[in-house]
Amino acid sequence: MANVTDAFCVSGATNFNKAYSRLHGYIALVICIVGSATNSINIAVLSRREMTSSTNSILTGLAFADLLVMLEYIPYAIHMNIKIGPQINQNTYTWAVFVYFHSIFSQTFHTISIWLTVTLAVWRYVAIAFPQKNRSWCNKRNTTAAIVSAYLICPFLCLPIYFAMNIVPSEVTHLNNSEFAEDLELPNNRTVYVLEMSKNVELVTAIMWIYSVILKLVPSIALSVLSSCLISKLTMTERRRQILLKRSTVGPNEAEKQCLAEETCARRSSRTDRTTRMLLAVLGLFLSTEVPQGLLGLVSALAPDFFTHCYSMFGDLMDVLALFTSSVNFVLYCSMSRQFRSTFARLARRMLSTPEEPTKFTTKLEPTTQVTGPL
């Protein structure tokens, strides 16, 4: 097996898979617990009335999809990678059905996250490139329609994956016991159930084309193009701002008015730039995980044996990178959005305060609450 793997993959892939698989469950579990907490905070903060905006609505839908992926991955990681409970029950039919459900559920909601990220990039590009059309094109109704469409259409895009795997019984004997986890110590002549790829090579090849091109590479290319356009617009805006700052008028009153106008414009542009840079960071994180998966999937479509002997060696690593990407958005929001930080701080104080304290602070906080615009 090792020789066949080395022929299709980089040297040492099998050894890497064996070494990392012992750590994957614990790493994934920590990321999922932390990510579930941070995405719950994202939903709580972004759905506040003072945070209402089209961008934040999409970010809320994105956080909800990521939260579902992480909550579902926790029992999967415990079942597959962490030794909790009797190992003899790991390959029952019930657990095989759960693993089958996991493969479908996680891919579906991760695809929803990807396309919501594409929607986010489109909305941000409209706001930067066509500010006069932003309110009409990216209004609340269109934003809601885009979010609902992602949640309805993506399951249909993932539909072919449902037919890629089968649950098959396999009788464990002393000869083939090593094919399952070497730590299982399964009794002889016991039937276990495993999830395996379909024997239909044409079907699997077609599914890999759909997976790599439609689910991975197409949104990655779209994100790359939109990211490049956003960066280009940011550069042009900065150049234009510098030109305006260099201009001066003769009259002192006019100069003072121009200075105030430019200062207001600069503050507004600075807030817009921070939001765009934050979203570019989100897009960059997605691209760093989706592009490699898309390329490996494309190679698997061209050479079916590549999936079994190479792609599967790095499946756990791909999973943990995708989970990490979905868990760090909270850090980006806190570091780049003052409104997010202040809203989160108010929410945290309200949750941590004693029952008597909220009545004291309500009258003091409400008059100073400011809505500074979208995230």
C-alpha positions in Angstrom: 0.0 0.0 0.0 2.8 2.4 0.9 4.6 1.7 -2.4 1.4 2.4 -4.4 0.8 5.6 -2.4 4.3 6.8 -3.0 3.8 6.2 -6.7 0.7 8.5 -6.8 1.7 11.0 -4.1 4.6 12.7 -2.4 7.1 10.6 -0.6 6.2 10.1 3.1 2.5 10.8 2.6 1.5 7.5 4.4 3.8 8.2 7.4 2.4 11.7 7.6 -1.2 10.5 7.6 -0.5 7.9 10.3 1.3 10.5 12.5 -1.2 13.3 12.0 -4.3 11.1 12.4 -3.4 10.5 16.0 -3.5 14.3 16.7 -6.3 15.3 14.3 -9.2 14.5 16.6 -7.8 16.6 19.5 -6.8 19.5 17.2 -10.2 19.5 15.5 -12.1 19.2 18.8 -10.3 22.3 20.2 -10.9 24.3 17.0 -14.6 23.3 16.9 -15.3 24.2 20.5 -13.6 27.6 20.2 -15.1 28.2 16.8 -18.6 27.3 18.0 -18.2 29.9 20.7 -16.8 32.6 18.4 -19.4 32.0 15.7 -22.2 32.2 18.3 -20.7 35.5 19.5 -20.6 36.7 15.8 -24.3 35.8 15.4 -25.3 37.5 18.7 -23.3 40.7 17.9 -24.1 41.0 14.1 -27.8 40.5 14.6 -28.1 43.4 17.0 -30.4 46.2 15.9 -27.6 48.8 15.8 -25.5 46.4 13.6 -28.2 46.1 10.9 -26.8 46.3 7.4 -26.6 44.1 4.3 -23.0 43.2 4.9 -23.7 42.1 8.5 -26.8 40.1 7.4 -24.6 38.0 5.1 -21.9 37.7 7.8 -24.6 36.4 10.1 -25.7 33.8 7.6 -22.1 32.8 7.1 -21.5 32.5 10.9 -24.6 30.3 11.2 -23.5 27.9 8.5 -20.0 27.7 10.0 -21.5 27.1 13.5 -23.5 24.1 12.2 -20.5 22.6 10.5 -18.4 22.8 13.8 -21.2 21.5 16.1 -21.7 18.5 13.8 -17.9 17.9 13.5 -17.5 17.5 17.3 -19.2 14.1 17.6 -17.5 13.0 14.3 -14.0 13.8 15.6 -14.8 12.1 18.9 -16.1 9.0 17.1 -13.4 8.7 14.5 -10.2 10.0 16.1 -10.5 10.1 19.9 -10.7 6.9 22.0 -13.8 7.5 24.1 -16.0 4.5 24.8 -15.6 0.9 23.6 -13.8 0.7 20.3 -15.8 -2.4 19.3 -18.8 -0.2 18.5 -17.0 2.2 16.1 -18.0 0.2 13.0 -21.6 -0.5 13.7 -24.2 0.2 11.0 -25.5 3.1 13.0 -22.1 4.8 13.1 -21.6 4.1 9.4 -24.9 6.0 8.7 -23.7 8.8 10.9 -20.4 9.1 9.0 -22.4 9.1 5.7 -24.6 11.8 7.1 -21.5 13.8 8.2 -19.9 13.7 4.8 -23.0 15.1 3.2 -23.9 17.6 6.0 -20.5 19.1 6.4 -19.9 19.5 2.6 -23.4 21.1 2.1 -23.0 23.7 4.8 -19.4 24.4 3.9 -20.5 25.0 0.4 -23.2 27.4 1.7 -20.4 29.3 3.5 -18.3 29.5 0.3 -21.2 31.0 -1.7 -22.2 33.4 1.0 -18.5 34.6 1.0 -18.8 35.1 -2.8 -22.1 37.0 -2.2 -20.3 39.1 0.4 -17.5 40.0 -2.1 -20.1 40.9 -4.7 -22.0 43.2 -2.3 -18.8 44.8 -1.2 -17.6 45.4 -4.8 -21.0 47.1 -5.6 -20.6 49.3 -2.5 -17.1 50.4 -3.6 -17.5 50.5 -7.4 -21.1 51.7 -7.6 -21.9 53.6 -4.4 -24.9 55.4 -6.0 -26.5 52.0 -6.8 -25.6 50.3 -3.5 -28.9 51.0 -1.7 -31.1 49.9 -4.5 -29.0 46.8 -5.6 -28.0 45.6 -2.2 -31.1 46.4 -0.2 -32.5 44.3 2.5 -34.9 42.4 0.2 -32.1 41.4 -2.2 -29.8 40.5 0.6 -32.4 38.2 2.2 -33.1 36.6 -1.2 -29.3 36.0 -1.7 -28.9 34.4 1.7 -32.0 32.2 1.4 -31.0 31.2 -2.1 -27.6 30.0 -0.8 -29.3 27.8 1.8 -31.7 26.4 -0.8 -29.5 26.0 -3.9 -26.3 24.6 -2.3 -27.9 21.3 -1.1 -28.9 20.7 -4.8 -25.3 21.5 -5.9 -24.1 18.9 -3.4 -26.7 16.3 -4.5 -24.2 14.2 -6.6 -22.1 13.6 -3.5 -25.0 11.7 -2.0 -24.4 8.9 -4.6 -20.6 8.9 -4.3 -20.4 6.6 -1.2 -22.0 3.4 -0.1 -22.3 1.6 3.3 -21.1 -1.9 2.9 -20.7 -4.8 5.3 -17.4 -6.5 5.8 -16.6 -9.5 7.9 -13.5 -9.0 10.0 -11.1 -12.0 10.1 -7.5 -12.3 11.3 -6.4 -11.7 7.7 -8.2 -8.4 7.1 -8.4 -7.0 10.6 -5.5 -4.6 9.9 -7.6 -2.9 7.2 -9.5 -1.2 10.0 -8.0 0.9 12.7 -5.1 -1.0 14.2 -6.3 -0.2 17.7 -9.8 -1.6 17.3 -9.1 -5.2 18.5 -12.3 -6.4 16.8 -13.3 -10.0 17.5 -12.9 -12.5 14.8 -15.7 -13.2 12.3 -17.6 -10.0 13.3 -19.4 -8.1 10.6 -18.6 -4.4 10.5 -19.9 -1.6 8.3 -17.7 0.8 6.4 -18.2 3.7 4.1 -16.5 3.3 0.7 -16.5 5.1 -2.6 -18.8 3.8 -5.3 -17.4 1.1 -7.6 -18.8 3.0 -10.6 -15.6 4.7 -11.9 -17.5 6.9 -14.3 -19.9 8.1 -11.6 -17.1 8.8 -9.2 -15.1 10.7 -11.9 -18.2 12.8 -12.7 -18.7 13.6 -9.1 -15.1 14.6 -8.6 -15.4 17.0 -11.6 -18.5 18.5 -10.0 -16.8 18.7 -6.6 -13.5 20.2 -7.8 -14.9 22.6 -10.5 -18.4 23.7 -9.3 -18.0 23.5 -5.5 -14.3 24.6 -5.2 -12.6 26.2 -8.3 -15.5 28.3 -9.6 -16.1 30.1 -6.3 -12.4 30.3 -5.8 -11.9 32.0 -9.2 -14.8 34.3 -8.5 -13.3 35.3 -5.1 -9.9 35.8 -6.7 -11.4 38.1 -9.4 -13.5 40.1 -6.9 -10.6 40.4 -4.5 -8.4 41.8 -7.3 -11.1 44.2 -8.2 -11.6 45.3 -4.6 -7.8 45.8 -4.2 -7.7 47.8 -7.4 -10.6 50.0 -6.3 -8.9 50.6 -2.9 -5.7 51.7 -4.7 -7.6 54.0 -7.0 -9.5 55.5 -4.0 -6.3 56.1 -2.1 -4.7 57.8 -5.1 -7.7 60.0 -5.6 -7.7 60.9 -1.9 -4.1 61.9 -2.0 -4.7 64.1 -5.0 -7.6 65.9 -3.2 -5.4 66.4 -0.1 -2.8 68.1 -2.3 -5.2 70.6 -3.7 -5.5 74.0 -2.0 -7.7 77.1 -2.5 -6.7 80.8 -2.3 -9.4 82.0 0.1 -9.0 81.2 3.8 -12.7 80.4 4.3 -12.8 78.2 1.3 -9.6 76.4 2.4 -11.2 75.9 5.9 -14.3 74.5 4.3 -12.3 72.2 2.0 -10.3 71.0 5.0 -13.4 70.1 6.9 -15.0 68.4 3.9 -11.8 66.4 3.2 -11.5 65.4 6.9 -15.1 64.1 6.9 -14.5 62.3 3.6 -11.3 60.9 4.9 -13.0 59.5 8.0 -15.8 58.0 5.9 -13.3 56.5 3.4 -11.1 55.2 6.2 -14.1 53.3 7.7 -15.0 51.9 4.3 -11.4 50.9 3.7 -11.2 49.1 7.0 -14.4 47.1 6.2 -13.1 46.2 2.8 -9.7 45.1 4.1 -11.4 43.0 6.7 -13.5 41.3 4.0 -10.4 40.8 1.9 -8.8 39.0 4.9 -11.9 36.7 5.1 -11.7 36.1 1.3 -8.0 35.3 1.6 -8.5 32.8 4.3 -11.2 31.0 2.2 -8.9 30.9 -0.8 -6.0 29.5 1.1 -8.1 26.4 1.9 -10.5 26.1 -1.0 -7.9 26.4 -3.9 -5.7 23.4 -2.7 -8.9 21.3 -2.2 -10.1 22.2 -5.7 -6.8 21.4 -7.4 -6.5 18.1 -5.6 -10.1 17.3 -6.5 -9.3 18.2 -10.1 -6.3 15.8 -10.2 -8.6 13.1 -8.7 -11.0 13.6 -11.5 -8.3 13.3 -14.1 -6.7 10.3 -12.3 -9.2 8.4 -10.1 -6.5 6.4 -8.3 -5.1 9.7 -7.0 -8.0 10.2 -4.6 -7.5 6.9 -2.9 -3.7 6.9 -2.7 -3.0 10.6 -2.2 -5.9 12.9 -1.6 -7.2 10.8 1.3 -3.8 11.0 2.9 -4.4 14.8 3.5 -8.1 14.7 4.0 -7.9 15.3 7.8 -5.4 18.2 7.3 -7.8 19.8 4.7 -10.6 19.4 7.2 -8.8 21.1 10.1 -7.6 24.0 7.8 -11.2 24.6 6.7 -12.4 24.5 10.4 -9.7 26.9 11.4 -10.7 29.3 8.6 -14.3 29.3 9.8 -13.3 29.9 13.4 -11.0 33.0 13.1 -13.6 35.5 11.7 -14.3 36.8 15.2 -10.7 37.9 15.5 -10.8 39.7 12.2 -14.0 41.5 13.2 -12.7 42.5 16.5 -9.4 43.8 15.1 -10.8 45.7 12.2 -14.2 47.0 13.3 -14.6 49.4 16.1 -18.4 49.1 16.0 -18.2 45.3 16.4 -15.9 45.7 19.4 -18.1 48.3 21.1 -21.3 46.3 20.4 -19.6 43.1 21.7 -18.4 44.9 24.8 -21.9 46.2 25.6 -23.4 42.8 25.1 -20.7 41.2 27.3 -21.2 43.7 30.1 -25.0 43.2 29.9 -24.6 39.4 30.1 -22.0 39.5 32.9 -23.7 42.1 35.0 -25.9 41.2 38.0 -29.7 41.4 37.7 -29.9 44.8 39.5 -27.2 46.5 37.4 -28.9 46.6 34.0 -31.6 49.0 35.2 -28.8 51.4 36.5 -26.9 51.4 33.2 -29.7 51.5 30.7 -30.5 55.2 31.1 -26.9 56.1 31.0 -26.0 54.0 27.9 -28.9 54.5 25.7 -28.4 58.3 25.0 -24.8 57.7 24.0 -25.5 54.7 21.7 -24.3 55.6 18.1 -24.9 53.9 14.9 -21.7 54.4 12.8 -22.9 52.7 9.7 -22.3 49.1 8.4 -19.4 47.0 9.6 
